[in-house]
Amino acid sequence: MVDTKIDWFDDFLGLGYHMYDVKPTIFLMFDGRKKVGNIWNKIIKYFPDDEIKIRFVEKESNYDFVLYCQSRILSTTWVFLKSLKISEHYKQFKEDYEGTANLKLALYIPKKETYELEIFKYIKRVTDVKFPAESEIEQDFILSRSIKNLQSRPDKY
């Protein structure tokens, strides 16, 4: 993967988790309907399910989320990355994860004092989810580049 082009993507709001299906689900949350369709149709639908990698690298009160996959059709490795605060939902996902998760896309719709999620039918099955320690980051080229990229950004969270 080192010799392929890398495209970085962080234009999503964050993650959502749903634990009450057969497999836990991770939602990439977006703030625009058009953005959801574009991300799926131009990028994620070309990811082979068995090659998608998700990494959660924990710090003190936050974690770095990195999702990546090399697409032979697009001739690039797309990397979705974001620093997020550790939440109870994240902790529950980490505790309940047993080898397979679903990846879906959702539209975040703010309401007066709450919000709604419109969940799209797009789905990918992810079997390579890891929670590496910081000492293990350097063993994965894409992950180490992603973490360095996140650390250099002033607008975390």
Buried (B, 14 or more C-beta within 10 A) or exposed (E): EEEBEBBBBBEBBBBBBBEEEEBBBBBBBBEEEEBBBEBBEEBBEBBEEEBBBBBBBBEEEBBBBBBBBBBEEBEBBBBBBBBBEBBEEBEEBBEEBEEEBBBBBBBBEEEEEEEEBEBBEBEBEBEBBBEBEEEBBEEBEBBBBBBEBBEEEEEEE
